Amino acid sequence: MPFHYGIFYLEGQHVPALLPNFVVSKAHDMMPAENREENMSETVENVTGSDSRPSTPWHLWVVGIIATLWNSGGALDYTMTQTRNTSYMSSFTQEQLDYFYAFPAWADAAWALGVWGAFIGSLLLLLRSRYAIIAFGLSLLGLLGSSIYQMTTDMPASLSTPGIWIFTVVIWLSIILLIWYARMMTTKGVLR
């Protein structure tokens, strides 16, 4: 049975609804001929007016592009490590490689959730989708899991330097700021 989606006038208000076509055609046929065109133009005007969203602010493009570039670095690092790409991994010592390759499945899953959630969230931000918040939230959960693993395992001293820990803090700040930004843009109606 074919359906019709539209804005219908019901009890003094325009209401979006999904109705079978035969109901729509019966209601249209019952309407006086002189009112049909007037009501149809009012309905079409209402649909286009209510679905408009604010124009995209310039900073969304800046934040979205920078976030995508930043998070693509994490996705690349994850992919190269998981595939054990020899040219990429050649800069690490054998002790570091043994550490990376010994991650338990849950730590690998947390790392994947962190990097891919952030990367997909960045793309969704550029697409102006409110689902960017969910992707960034999942990324934050993945980062939490990865950080727990880092702090509770015997990490090689060469991977436990102040620079590595500062970099981890920068990752935490970036994902928290991206969640805040996506929430702000959703509240303003920019992300839908």
C-alpha positions as CSV (number, residue, x, y, z in Angstrom):
1,M,0.0,0.0,0.0
2,P,1.6,3.3,-1.0
3,F,2.0,6.0,1.6
4,H,2.2,9.7,1.5
5,Y,4.3,11.8,3.9
6,G,3.3,15.4,4.3
7,I,2.1,18.2,6.6
8,F,-1.6,17.9,7.3
9,Y,-3.9,20.4,8.9
10,L,-5.5,18.8,12.0
11,E,-7.4,20.6,14.7
12,G,-6.0,24.0,13.8
13,Q,-2.3,22.9,13.6
14,H,-0.1,21.6,10.8
15,V,1.0,18.1,11.7
16,P,3.6,15.9,9.9
17,A,2.2,12.5,9.2
18,L,2.7,9.3,7.2
19,L,-0.7,8.3,5.8
20,P,-1.9,5.8,3.3
21,N,-2.5,7.4,-0.1
22,F,-6.2,6.5,-0.1
23,V,-6.7,8.5,3.1
24,V,-5.0,11.6,1.7
25,S,-6.9,11.4,-1.6
26,K,-10.3,11.0,0.3
27,A,-9.5,14.0,2.5
28,H,-8.4,16.0,-0.6
29,D,-11.6,15.1,-2.5
30,M,-13.8,16.2,0.5
31,M,-12.2,19.6,0.5
32,P,-14.1,22.4,-1.4
33,A,-12.5,23.0,-4.8
34,E,-11.8,26.6,-4.1
35,N,-9.8,25.8,-1.0
36,R,-7.7,23.0,-2.4
37,E,-5.0,25.1,-4.0
38,E,-4.9,27.6,-1.1
39,N,-4.4,24.8,1.4
40,M,-1.8,23.0,-0.7
41,S,0.3,26.2,-1.1
42,E,0.0,26.9,2.6
43,T,1.1,23.3,3.3
44,V,4.1,23.5,0.9
45,E,5.1,26.9,2.3
46,N,4.9,25.5,5.9
47,V,7.1,22.5,5.0
48,T,9.9,24.5,3.4
49,G,9.8,27.1,6.1
50,S,9.9,24.7,9.1
51,D,12.8,22.6,7.7
52,S,15.2,25.4,7.1
53,R,18.3,25.3,9.2
54,P,20.7,28.1,10.0
55,S,23.5,28.8,7.6
56,T,26.7,26.9,8.2
57,P,29.0,29.1,10.2
58,W,32.6,29.4,8.8
59,H,34.1,28.0,12.0
60,L,32.3,24.6,11.5
61,W,34.3,24.1,8.3
62,V,37.5,25.1,10.1
63,V,36.9,22.8,13.1
64,G,35.6,20.0,10.9
65,I,38.6,20.0,8.6
66,I,41.1,20.3,11.4
67,A,39.4,17.5,13.3
68,T,39.3,15.3,10.3
69,L,43.0,15.8,9.6
70,W,43.9,15.3,13.3
71,N,41.8,12.2,13.7
72,S,42.9,10.7,10.4
73,G,46.4,10.5,12.0
74,G,45.0,8.3,14.7
75,A,43.1,6.1,12.2
76,L,46.3,5.8,10.1
77,D,48.4,4.9,13.2
78,Y,45.8,2.3,14.3
79,T,45.6,0.7,10.8
80,M,49.4,0.6,10.3
81,T,49.9,-1.0,13.7
82,Q,47.1,-3.6,13.2
83,T,48.3,-4.6,9.8
84,R,51.9,-4.5,11.1
85,N,53.1,-2.4,8.1
86,T,56.8,-2.9,8.1
87,S,57.8,0.5,6.7
88,Y,55.6,2.3,9.2
89,M,56.6,0.2,12.2
90,S,60.3,0.2,11.3
91,S,60.9,3.3,13.5
92,F,60.0,1.4,16.7
93,T,62.3,-0.7,18.8
94,Q,61.6,-4.5,19.2
95,E,60.5,-3.9,22.8
96,Q,58.0,-1.3,21.6
97,L,56.7,-3.6,18.8
98,D,56.3,-6.5,21.3
99,Y,54.3,-4.1,23.5
100,F,52.0,-3.0,20.7
101,Y,51.5,-6.5,19.3
102,A,50.6,-7.9,22.8
103,F,47.6,-5.7,23.3
104,P,44.6,-7.8,24.6
105,A,41.5,-7.9,22.4
106,W,39.6,-5.5,24.7
107,A,42.5,-2.9,24.5
108,D,42.6,-3.2,20.7
109,A,38.8,-2.8,20.6
110,A,39.0,0.3,22.8
111,W,41.7,1.8,20.6
112,A,39.6,1.1,17.5
113,L,36.5,2.7,19.1
114,G,38.6,5.7,20.1
115,V,40.2,6.4,16.7
116,W,37.3,5.4,14.4
117,G,34.7,7.1,16.6
118,A,36.7,10.4,16.4
119,F,37.3,10.1,12.7
120,I,33.7,9.3,11.8
121,G,32.5,12.0,14.2
122,S,34.7,14.5,12.4
123,L,33.2,13.5,9.0
124,L,29.7,13.7,10.5
125,L,30.5,17.2,11.8
126,L,31.3,18.2,8.2
127,L,28.1,16.6,7.1
128,R,26.2,18.7,9.7
129,S,24.8,15.6,11.4
130,R,23.9,15.6,15.1
131,Y,25.1,12.0,15.2
132,A,28.6,13.5,15.5
133,I,28.0,13.8,19.2
134,I,27.4,10.0,19.5
135,A,30.5,9.2,17.5
136,F,32.6,11.5,19.6
137,G,31.1,10.0,22.8
138,L,32.0,6.5,21.6
139,S,35.5,7.8,20.9
140,L,35.7,9.2,24.4
141,L,34.7,5.7,25.8
142,G,37.4,4.1,23.6
143,L,40.0,6.6,24.8
144,L,39.0,5.8,28.4
145,G,39.6,2.1,27.8
146,S,42.9,2.8,26.0
147,S,44.1,5.1,28.9
148,I,43.2,2.5,31.5
149,Y,45.2,-0.1,29.6
150,Q,48.2,2.3,29.3
151,M,48.1,3.1,33.0
152,T,47.7,-0.5,34.3
153,T,50.2,-2.3,32.1
154,D,54.0,-2.6,32.1
155,M,54.8,-0.1,29.3
156,P,58.3,0.1,28.0
157,A,60.1,3.1,29.5
158,S,60.6,4.5,26.0
159,L,56.8,4.8,25.7
160,S,56.3,6.3,29.1
161,T,58.0,9.7,28.6
162,P,56.6,13.1,29.5
163,G,56.1,13.8,25.8
164,I,53.8,10.7,25.4
165,W,51.8,11.7,28.4
166,I,51.4,15.3,27.2
167,F,50.3,13.9,23.8
168,T,47.7,11.7,25.6
169,V,46.4,14.8,27.5
170,V,46.1,16.7,24.1
171,I,44.0,13.7,22.7
172,W,41.7,13.9,25.8
173,L,41.3,17.7,25.4
174,S,40.6,17.4,21.7
175,I,37.8,14.9,22.0
176,I,36.2,16.7,25.0
177,L,36.3,20.0,23.0
178,L,34.8,18.3,19.9
179,I,32.0,16.9,22.0
180,W,31.3,20.4,23.4
181,Y,31.5,21.9,20.0
182,A,29.1,19.4,18.4
183,R,26.6,19.8,21.3
184,M,26.8,23.6,20.8
185,M,26.2,23.3,17.1
186,T,23.3,20.9,17.7
187,T,21.7,23.3,20.2
188,K,21.9,26.1,17.6
189,G,20.3,23.9,15.0
190,V,23.3,23.7,12.7
191,L,23.7,20.0,13.2
192,R,20.5,17.9,12.5
